[in-house]
Amino acid sequence: MQNMLTLLSNALCRITGRSAGAQTVSELLIDLSEYVSLTSPAAPDLARTQRLPPKPPPIVGDKAGTAPLASTSLDAPVSSSGDVGLQAARVTASRSFADFTPQVTLDIKKCDLHRLEAGPPVQAELTREQGLQYYRTMQTVRRMELKADQLYKQKIIRGFCHLYDGQEACAAGIEAAINSSDHLITAYRAHAYTYTRGVAVREILCELTGRRGGVSKGKGGSMHMYAPHFYGGNGIVGAQVPLGAGIALACQYQGNNQLCVTLYGDGAANQGQLFEAFNMAALWKLPCIFICENNQYGMGTSAERASACTDYYKRGDYIPGIRVDGMDVLCVREAVKFAADLCRAGKGPIVMELKTYRYHGHSMSDPGVSYRTREEIQEVRSKNDPIALLKEQMLSNNMASVEELKEMDVAIRKEVDEAAQFATADPEPPLDDLCSHIFKNEPPLEIRGTNPWSKLKSVS
C-alpha cells in the first residue's frame, strides 16, 4: 500500500512540476484542482470554455444579403490518426430562428383609384411567419395545378379543367385579408380557393379524378367544389356575381359583420348580370367586394379585343374601384384589407381589379399559345412570377434561408404526390350515390327523369 502511495505521489509531482516528497498526496490532489476539474463542470462553465461558431456577416441596409447558411467549428484538434480530440467536432448545420429577421416593412406598388380620395397603403408589414405561410400556400397551389395538368394528360382527369398557376398571389392575398367566417364565391377556375378555404389537396385531386373521396364526393368535378363559407366553383360565366350579391345581402340582413368576396374574370366583365348586381348592391350598400381577376385573356381573346374599356375597376361607375398588382401577394392583401374595412363600415360595395396572368391556357383543351407567344409567357415567368417575388423579398431581407425554402418545396411536392396516388387508387362513387347529397337536411323528393317505377333514396 505504501509503495502505491509513493508511485502516485511521484506521478503527481511530475504533472505539477514539484519536487517529490514536498507534500502529501492529499495536498497534491488539492493543488491539482488548478489543472484538472475532478467533477463534471456545469453547462454554463463548459459553454464559456468552448469556441463559438463564426458569426454571420453583418447585414447592411434594407436589402442586405442573407447570412451564411451553414458554418463548421472544430473545437478540438485532430490527431495524426484522423480522430477528433477529447471534445467532439461541432457542426452547425442550420441557423436558429433568432438569426432571421422577424419582421420587415416593404414598399409595394401604388393602386389606381376610382371615386376614392385615399387608397390602400404603399407599404406593407411582413412577418417571417406570414411570409412562410404565403409561400407555402402559393407553392402548394402551384404544385397541385401542375399535378392536375399531368393527370389530365394521362387521361385520369377528364372533362373541363381550368388551372390557376400564375395567379396564386390573388388567392393567397385575398385569404390573408379576410376572416374565415367571411364568404367567397368564384367562377370555374376554383381549385386554389377551394384549398385556401380549408379543403385538403387530397380531396381536391380526388374530386378532379371523380373519386368518392372528393370534396363533392366525386360528382362535382373541376368546376363544382364547396366548403364552409365557400360557394364554388360556378360553370356559367358571370352567374356567380348576382349570387355573391345575394350572399352579401344575407350578411347585411343578419347583421353579423361578415362580407362576401365575389370573383369573376375579365371575360365575364361584359355580362349584363354583373351590372344588374352592381346596381342592387350600390342601392342597398351591400358588404360585397366585387373582384375581377384580369388575367388578360378571356378564353382565347385578349382583353383589348373584347372590351372597349379595359379599366375594369371603373366598371362599377358609381361604385368606388381599385386596380391592384395581382402578382404581388402583399399588394393584394393590403388592397383587400382596405376594401373589407370599407364594407364592414357600411360603405360597400367596392369593385377591384387584380391585374394578373395565367400560365396555362383557358382550359386543358386550350394550348394557350395560339393567341399569345411562348416568349410572352416566359417573360412573365422570369420577371413577374408571384412565388419568385415573395421568395426574393424574404431572402434579401434575411427572413428565411434557401435551404429552408427548399425543404418546404420538397415537403409540398411529397404531399401533392401522395395525394395524387391516393386519388388514382380511390374508388369511384357507386351508382347508388347518384341521388345522394342533393339536400343537406331535408327528406328526398322524387327525382324527375328517372325510372318512374323505382324510388331513389337520398342520403345526406
N, C-alpha and C positions, 0 to 999 in steps of 0.2 A: 504494500500500500504506500509505504514511504517512497519507494522507487517511482511509482506512478505519479505522486505529487511532485517529485523532483523533476521528472520529464515534462510535466505540464508547466511547471514554473519556468523551466528553461525555454520552452516554446513560447510562452507569453512574453518573456524577456526579449526574445528575438523579434517578435512582432512589434513591441513597443520601443525597442532600441535601448532598453535599460539594462544595467548590469545584473547578472544573476545573483540571487540571494539578497538583493537590496530590499525586497519587500515580500510580504507573504502572498500566498495565492489569492486570498480574498481581497487584498489590497490591489493586486494586479487586475482582478476581474472588475473591480470598481473603476479603475483607471481606463479599462478597455471600453467603457461606455463612450469615451471621447471618439472612438474609432468605429465601433460596431454597435448597432442597436440590437439588444438581445431579445426584444419583443417586437411583434408586428406593428409598424407605425400606423397611426390613424390616417384615413384617406386624405384629409387636407394637407398633412405634412408630406405625404407621398406626392401629392399633386404639385407642391412647391418645388420638389426636387426634380420633377420631370420637365423636359423641354417641350414647350407648346408647339403645335404645328404653325407654319408660317401664316401670317395674317393675309387676307386678300388685299389686292392693291386698293388704295383709296378711291372712292367714287368722286368724280369731278363733274359738277354741273348736273342738269336735269337729265341729260341724255347719256350718262356715263355707261360704259360697258359693264358687263357682268363680271363678278369676281371669279377666280379660278374654280372650276367645277370639282376638283379633287386635289388633295395635297398629301404627300407622304413624308412622315417623320420617323427616322430610326433613332430610338432613344438609347440604344446600346451598341457598342462596337461589334463588328462581325469578326469572328475568329478566322484563322487561316483555313479551317476546315469548312467554312461557309455557314457555321451555326451562329444563330443570333446569341448575344451575350445574356447576362442574367436577366435583363429587362427585355420583354418581348417587343418586337417591332410594332409600332402603332401606325396603321394606315387609315387616314381619314378619307372615306370613300364619298361622303356627301356632306353638305353643309347643314347646319341646324337651321330651324325656322328663324332664329334670331339674326341670321346673316342676310335675310331678304328684307327688302323694303316693304313695310306693311301696308302703306297707302300712298298714293300719288294723286296729284291734280293735273289733268291733261287738258290741253286745248282741243276743242272739237269744232267742226265746221258750223258756221252760222246758218240758220234755217231761213228760207224765204217765207215771208208772211203775207197773209191776205186778211184785211179787216181786223188786224191786231196791232195795238200800239207797241206791245212788247212780246217777245217770244221766249223760247227755251234758252237757258244759259249757254254761253260759249265755252264754258269749262265744265269738266265732269270729274268727280272724285271716283277713284277706283281702288278698292282694297285688293289685297292679294287673294283672299278667299273668293271675292266676286269674280276676279279675273280667271281663276282656275275653274270656277263654276261655269262661266260663259264659254270658256274654251272647251270644256267637256261637253256641254250641250251642243255647240256648233259642230264639233268633231264627230259626236255620235250621230247627229243628223246626216252629216256628210257621208260617213261610212255606211249608214243604213240605206241611204239612197243609192250609193254605188253598189251595194249588195242587191238591192231591188233591180237595178239595171242588169246585173249579172244573172239573176234568177229569171228575169223576163226573157233574156236572150237564150236561156236554156229551156224556155217554154214551160217553166214551172209556175211562173206568174202569167196569167192570160188576161185578155180584155184590156180595158183602159188602165193606164198607169202614168201619172203626171209627177215628175220628180222635182225636188226643191233645191238641189245642190246649186250653190252660188248665192242663195237668198237667206242663208242661215242667220245672218245678223238681224233680220226682221223678226223672226220668231223668238230668238233669244232675247232681243232687246224689249219686245213687247211684253213678254212674260216677266222680265225683270222689273217692269214698271207698274204692273197691276197686281192685284191680290188674287189669291187662288179662289176666293169667293166671287170675283167678278166673272163675267160671261164672255164667251168668244164664239164667233161663228165665221166660217170661211167658205171658200169655193172648193173645187175638187182637188187642188194642189195642197192636200191636207195632212200629209204624213208628219211633217215637222211639228205642227200644232197639236196633233194627237200625242206626240211624245212630250212636248213641253207642258201639256195639260195633265201629265201623270201616267200615261199608258206606257207599259214596258215595250222595249224593242221586239221582244219575242211575240207579244200579242199583235203588234203591227205587222210583222212579217207573216205571222200565221193568217192574218186577215187578207194580206195581199195574195197569199197562196191558196186561199179558200179553205182553210182548215178549221176544225172545230175549236181550237184554242185561240182563235182570233178575237179581237176586241168586239166584233159584231157577230161572233160565233161562225165566222166563215161565210156569211151571207151578204155582207156589205161590199167587200172588195175595196179597191183603192179609193173610191170616192166617198164612201159612207162609213165613217168611223166616228165614234161618240165617246164621251167621258163626262164625269160630273162637271157641269157648267160649260160644257163644250158640245156644240150642236152640229158638228160636221163641218166639212165634207158634204157639199151640195153640188149635184151634177148640172143643174140648169143655170146657164150663165146669168149672173146678176140676181138670181131669185133669192139668194140668202140676204140681200140688203134690206128689203122690207121685213124679213123675218127678224133681222137684228134690231130694226127699229121697234118691232113688237116686243122683243125681249127687254129693250131699254124702257119701254112703256110699263112693262111689268115691274121693273126695278123702281121706277118712279112711283107707281101705284102702291107698292108695298112699303116704300119709304125706308129701304134697307141700306141706303148709301152705296149701293152697287151700281155698276155701269156695264155696258156691253161694247165690246170691240167687234166691229163689223168689217170684214175684209173682202175685197174684190180686186180684180186685176184691171189693167189698162184696157184689155179687150172688152171688159164688161162696162167700162165707164160711159159708154154711149147708150146704154139701155135706158128706156123710158122709165122703168120702175124705180131706178135709182133716184131720179128727180122727184118722183112722187113721194118716195120715202124721205128725201131731204126736206120737202115741203112740210110734211106732217111733223117731222122731228123738230123743225125750226118753230112751227106753230106752238108745239107743246113743250118746247125746251127740254127734249129728252136727253138723258145722260148716255149719249151714244157717240163713240169715236168711229167715224167712217174712215177706213184706211184703204187707199188704193195702192196696191203693191205693183208699181210700174216697173216691170222687168223688160220694158221697151219693145216687146213683141206680143201681139195678140194672135195666138196660133202662128201662122207664117207671115203675118203682116206687121210691119213696123208701126210704131205709134204715130209717126209723122204722116204715113199714108192713110191711117184710119181715122185720125182726129183732126178737125180744123183747129182746135186749140189743145195743145199738149200740156198746158198748165193745169193738171188735174186737181191740184189743191185749191184752185179758184172755181171749180165747177159747182160748188155749193152756192155761188153768187152771194146771197145774203148771209151765208154761214161762214164764220171765220175758217181760215185754212192755213196749213203749214206744209212746206216742202222740205224733206229731210234726206240726208245722205243715208240710204238704206243699206250701204255696205259697211257701215261703222256701227257696231253694237252699242257703243256709248251714245252716239248721236240719236239712235232710235230710242234708247232707254230714256234719255232726258226729254225728248220731244213728247213721248207718250206719257211720262210723268206730268209734264206741263198740261197736256190735254186732259188727263184724268182729273187733275186738280180743278180745272175749269168745269168739268162735268159734275163733279161732286159738289161744287159751289152753286149749282143750279144755273150755270151759264152755258150749258151744252145746247145743241151738239157742236161738233167740230169735224172738219174734213182734213185728212192728212194724206200726203203723197210720199211714199217711200221709194226713192229712186234706186232701183236695184238691178240685178241681172241674173238670168238663169243660164247655166252652162249646158244643160240638155235641151233638146227640142221641146216643143209644146207638150208632146206625149211621146211614148216609146215608139209610136208609129211614125214620128217625125224625126228625121236625121238631124235637123237643126242647122244644116249648112247649105241648104238650097236658097235661102233668102238672106244669109249673112255669111261672112267668110270665116274660115278657121282662124285666120290671123286676128280677127276682131275678138273672138272668144279667148284666144291665148293672151292677148294684150290685157284683157280684164283679169284673167287668172294671175298674170305675173305682176300687175301693178295695183290691183284693187280688190284682191281676194279678202273677204271678211275675216277668215280664220288667220291668214298670214298677217293681217294688220294687227289684230289683237296680240298675236304671238310676238311680233316685233315690239309692240308697246311694253309688254311685260318683260321681255329680255333686256331691252335697252334701259329700263328703269329698275333692273335688279329685283324684279318681283317673282322670278322663277328661274330655274336652270334649264338648259337644253335637255339634260338627262331626265329631269322630272317630267317635262312635257313628252319626251319620247316614251317614258314608261306609261304615261297616261294613254298615248296613242296605241301602244301595244295592248293595254288592257281593254280599250274600246274595241279594237279590231277583234280581240278574242271574244268579247261579249256579243258582237254582231255575228261572228262566225258561228258561235254556239246557238244563237237564236235562229239562224238560217238552217242549221242542221235539224233543230227541233221542228221548225216549220215544214221541212220537207218530209219528216217522219210522222208528224201528227196526222191522224185520220181526218178525212173529210166529214162534214156533218151528214148524218143519215137522212134518208127521205122522210122519216117520221118527224124530223125537226122543221119541216118545210113551213108549217104554220105556227111554230113556237116563237115566243118573244115578240109577237105583234103588239100585245098590250103589256103594260107593266103590272097592273094590279087587277084590271077588270076581267071578268069571265069572257071566254072566247065567243065570237059570233060565227055564224056560218060563213064560209069563205066563198065568195062569188067566183064562178068559173070552174069549180072542181066537180067531181062526180056527184050528182045530186043524191045518189043512194048511199054515199059514205059521209060519215060525220068526222071531221078533223078536229082534234083537240089542240088547244094552245097551252103551252106550258111557259110560264113567265117566272 
